[in-house]
Amino acid sequence: MRQLLMGLWGEPLGAAGHTVPGMTKPPVTTAVRRVKAPLVADERTMLDAWLDFHRATLLLKCHGLTIDQLAQRAVPPSDLSLLGLVRHMTEVERGWFADFGDGDDGPIYSLDDDDADFHDVDPARAEAELAAFTAEIETCRGLVAQLSLDDTYEAEDGRVYSLRWIYVHMIEEYARHNGHADLLRERIDGVTGD
């Protein structure tokens, strides 16, 4: 992910002359480098690459938007916003990977509201939320870097999960939410893409 996010917090894209329709403030993020997964690789390399691809895709959907646009609930009556998706995936990263490496697996946003990551969206916290997302990815990556895909942990409910299952689930989770992000982005400013 380090490669994918290089330069994320640098000079605002708007300052370089790029504008987004309806933009009144400079965008929050600069360029996101997304690397396609290799066509031939060992299993761990392939899973890491696809997960990083999808992590970067979510950031790409946020690329160039203002803090207000990131928090916009663009498809009423849904509570979904791009910032809410970033917050949700921050929590999902922690929730699935932390158990493997004795990390902090406590909720980030609320014990009282299972959907607080979507409900409690504040544009003023957008940059901090994006930074928390990238930091959580780095933490999670470090927690499992030396583990085998065959390593397991037993959840409180007695179910046993392999690290391989977590990787596949996370790729599925990102793919689903990146589809939501694509629709949200198109509603905000008409930008579409893969």
N, C-alpha and C positions, 0 to 999 in steps of 0.2 A: 504494500500500500504506500510505502514511503515514496516509491517511484511515481505512483499514480497521483499523489497529492502534492508533489513538489511545486512550490510557488503558489499554493492555494490562497495564502493570506497576503500576497504582494499588492502591487499597485492596482487600484480598481480598474476593471475593464472599461468602464465608461470614460475614464480619463484618456484612454487611447483612441477615442473617437467613436467607439462602438456604442450604439444606443439600442434600447429595447423599446418597442411601441408602448407608449403610455408611461415611460420612465420619467420620474421627476427627481429622483435621487440617484447617486451612483450605485451600481450593483455591489453586492456583498462579496462575490467571489471572482477570482480570475480564472485562467484556463485550468481545466482538469485534464490530466493525461490519462487516457484509458487505453490499456494494452489488451489486445485480443489474446485469448487463450491459445496455447499451441495446439496444433492438430495432432501431434504425436508427442507423448510424454508419459512418464510414470504416473501412477494414480495420484499421489500426493501433490506433485507439481500441477497436474491437471485441475484438481479440486481447488488448490490455492489460487491458481490463475483465474478460474471461473468465478470464484468468490470475490476476488479483487476486481474483476471486470464488472460484476454487478454492484459492488460498493461504489466504484467510480461512476457507474451509470447513474446512480441516485444523485451523486454530487453534480454530474453533468446536467441533470434535469433542473438543478438549482442555479446553475451557472448563469451569471449576468442579471439576475433578478434583484430587485431592491428588497429590503427587509419587510416592507409591507406586502409585496407580491409573494414572498416566501410564506407569509402567514395567511394569505388569502384563501378562504374556503370557496373554491371556484366552481364547485358542482353541488349547489344546494339540492336537497336539505342535508347532504353529507357534511360531517365535521372534518373531512380530510383536507389537509393542506400539505404543501411540500415540506414546510417546517415540521408539521406533525409527523410526517413520514420519517424525517431525519431523526426526530426524537424517539419515535417508535423503534426504529432500527438500532438506535443507540442502546435502548433497553433490551432489545432482542439479542444483540451481540453479547451483552453482559449476561443475560439470563441463560443462554445456551453454553457459552464457552467458559464461564467462570468456574463452574463446578469441576471441570477437568483439572484446573491448575490451582485450586484453593484460592481463587480470586474472590473479590467482593461480588456476591450474586444478589445482593439486596436491590430492591426497586430504586430507580433513580428519581422517579417523579412523585409517586403517591402510593400509599398503602390502601387508601380509602376508595380510589377510583381506578379500576383496571384500565381505563382508557384515558388516563390523565395525560399521557403523551400526546394524544390527539386533541383533548379538550382545553388544556391550559397553555395555549400557544400565544406568545407575546412577541411581537416584532422587535421590541427593544432588546430581546435576548437572542436574536437570530444568529449573530456572529458567535456568541458564546455557545449556542447549541451546536453549531457546525463544528466548532473547535472540540466540544465534548464528544461528538460523533467520531471525529478522526482520532482523538486520544483513546477512546474506548476500543476502536479497531486495533490500534497499536498494542494496547494492553492485552486484548484477547489473543492477538497473534503471538505475543510473547508467552502467554500462558500455555499454549498448545504446541509451540514450535518443536519441542523435543519429544513430543508424545507420538505414539504409533496410532495409525487409524484404527487399529484393533483394540486400543485401550478403551476401557469402559468405566462408567460410574453408575451407581444406583441412586435414583431419585428418591425423594421422601415417600412417594407413593409405591415404591418397590420396583418400578420399571427400570430396566437396565438399558443404557444407551451406549453405543460405540461412538467414538469420535468421527468415524466415517459417516454414520447416520446424521450426526450434527452438521457436518459439512454439506451433505446432500440437502438436508432440511434448510439450511441457511441459504443455499443457492436458490432453492424453490421459493423461500420467503422473499428474498430480494427480487426475484423475477416477477413474482406476483405484484409486489408493491411498486416495482419500476413501471409496470403497466399502468397502475394508478397514477404514478408520477407523470407519465407521458400524457395522459388525458388531462391532468391538472394543468400542466405546462401549456398545452394547446389552448385550454380555456383562458389562461392568463394572458398570453401574448401571441398565440398562433404558432409558436415554434413547435415543430414536430421533429422526430428523428429516432434513431435506434438507440 
